[in-house]
Amino acid sequence: MKIFRITATVLPVGAIIVFHLLAPSEAAANEGEAAFKARCGSCHGARDIRSWGRQRADAAARQAWFDQFLRRHYPPPGAEHAVIIDYIESTITAGPR
């Protein structure tokens, strides 16, 4: 009976903790997607993102290239710079949709 009470208490608390740990990353992904669409989406889309991924297979080199590219090609405000790069990178690593 005691084990049941502990399990009944621990499982819901664990689920709440996991939910809150996962929620910020989803929010960040949505923020990155929104920033990309607002700043880049009128000219660039999924095809461009896939092409960038194929041209630069190494993730570190790709992120360095994105960083330089965004600094000179319609640079977004500082806060959006990183979330756009993160969104592009997550789209590349997620693979084709």
KABELVEN-V753508 format. One record per helix or strand of 2 or more residues. SS is the DSSP state (hx for helix, st for strand). FROM is the first residue (numbers start at 1). LEN is the number of residues. Records with the same first field share a line. If there is no record, write none. Layout:
SS=FROM-LEN, FROM-LEN
//
This chain:
hx=2-38, 46-10, 59-14, 78-17
//
